[in-house]
Amino acid sequence: MKEFTAKLSKGFKREWKRFLQEEEGMGVVEVILIVVVLISLVALFKTQIQKLVTDILKKVTENAKKI
């Protein structure tokens, strides 16, 4: 299992380096814009997201007690 994990880790590192060196793809401006939009959405819907997560965790806890 350790050998598999080591090979997977090496492969991931190699592909990550290749991805970072690749000149094509998204630029810094695009990434920053995506991050800004995501942060804005989270800030805008903060209370709804909190309520949703709280409700889901309550249901999980209630169902876990039944097991």
Secondary structure, 3 states (H helix, E strand, C coil): CHHHHHHHHHHHHHHHHHHHHCCCCCCHHHHHHHHHHHHHHHHHCHHHHHHHHHHHHHHHHHHHHHC
